[in-house]
């Protein structure tokens, strides 16, 4: 890998600034390892819950002109089995792994932290923003500064690993919610989770495409919204940010770095460009760096900033 792609995030060295976003590949160590071999600097696991979840009945993924709609329903093998895959991953690579966890209260997050503390992961991403299980769990926590502050402040003193709060784009005050997370003890933010939820209809069947009707919107339609929240939040907080949302090309990744992301989440573009999207985006970033005579990722900034 070109050494000009090296990045540091939370003091951890990344060989490239690209991070596999949560929920794109399965939890197996081999799928996550493949992403590293193909140029990801780090991986994020699927969101793990205390107890295994089957997820929603299919279809759970549908394409539309602006991106994809998904409603996986938090399918995962449960935290204990998920962590075993992380251990397998870590015996084969020193690449960083971010363990994503999902719960709905401070108490249930704390139960998961006891497991993450014992794991070989490098950081924990608190998924406070899954839009797809509102029928079971109510509004995502990331809709409320108070809820985010309460959860993070309960978890932060107990967590051995750095905490990254993953926030939703579905509020007008993402930067203020980010501030609540950072003030409560999160070391970084992932901005942003999927938008919506939205809905698609199969006009021939005359039914919603998804049995559960709704799903989170990802892909190119999300990009300008993600970019705006990353910019606004980084201007306010100057904190480490994993910028995620519709990054498909090197040009997108560069825009995210310029907006203030430290590293970049790559998710839906795996569906467009294949699992080697990491190699392709890395090459496109390097082409840009060559053209502009830049020697390191940290030099990719807005003019005058
Ligand atoms: C799911 C979707 C999300 O956007 C998320 O953050 C976590 C889980 C899902 O449907 O599984």
Boltz pocket constraint, residues with backbone or C-beta under 6 A from the ligand:
constraints:
  - pocket:
      binder: B
      contacts: [[A, 23], [A, 47], [A, 70], [A, 71], [A, 72], [A, 73], [A, 74], [A, 75], [A, 127], [A, 129], [A, 130], [A, 131], [A, 132], [A, 193], [A, 194], [A, 216]]
      max_distance: 6.0
